[in-house]
Amino acid sequence: VVMAAAVADFRPAVYAAGKIKKKDGQEPEPVALVRNPDVLAEMSADRARPGQVIVGFAAETDDVLANGRKKLARKGCDLLVVNEVGERRTFGSEENEAVVLAADGGETPVPHGPKEALADTVWDLVAARLG
């Protein structure tokens, strides 16, 4: 299972069926948030079948490896692809660089290059775990 899409950590507590209109002279109401389910952690904890390899992704803004290692332990997945985000990095780019962290302590750096090369590396690591 490859979890490449990020689910937001939080969502509005109250759903508005239509546009929330501004009122003259009135400040907007604060938006209360509630936590979304952690899909990656839930799937890792309740694997559908033995031997299943679960891969997650983490876009980090600081202390990329340290935060990635913490997230890998918290999520319980087998591999976590960690990359730094920021101006002209990752999003909206055809290229990327990352480190693939493994639950067994392994680290596989993927140098800056096409995202396809990163995908190839991830699939090779998954295949190695599947035997």
HELIX and SHEET records of a PDB file:
HELIX    1   1 VAL A   39  ALA A   45  1                                   7    
HELIX    2   2 VAL A   64  LYS A   75  1                                  12    
HELIX    3   3 LYS A  115  LEU A  130  1                                  16    
SHEET    1   A 5 VAL A   2  MET A   3  0                                        
SHEET    2   A 5 VAL A  55  GLU A  60  1                                        
SHEET    3   A 5 LEU A  79  GLU A  84  1                                        
SHEET    4   A 5 GLU A  95  ALA A 102 -1                                        
SHEET    5   A 5 GLU A 107  PRO A 114 -1                                        
SHEET    1   B 2 PHE A  10  PRO A  12  0                                        
SHEET    2   B 2 LEU A  33  ARG A  35 -1                                        
END                                                                             
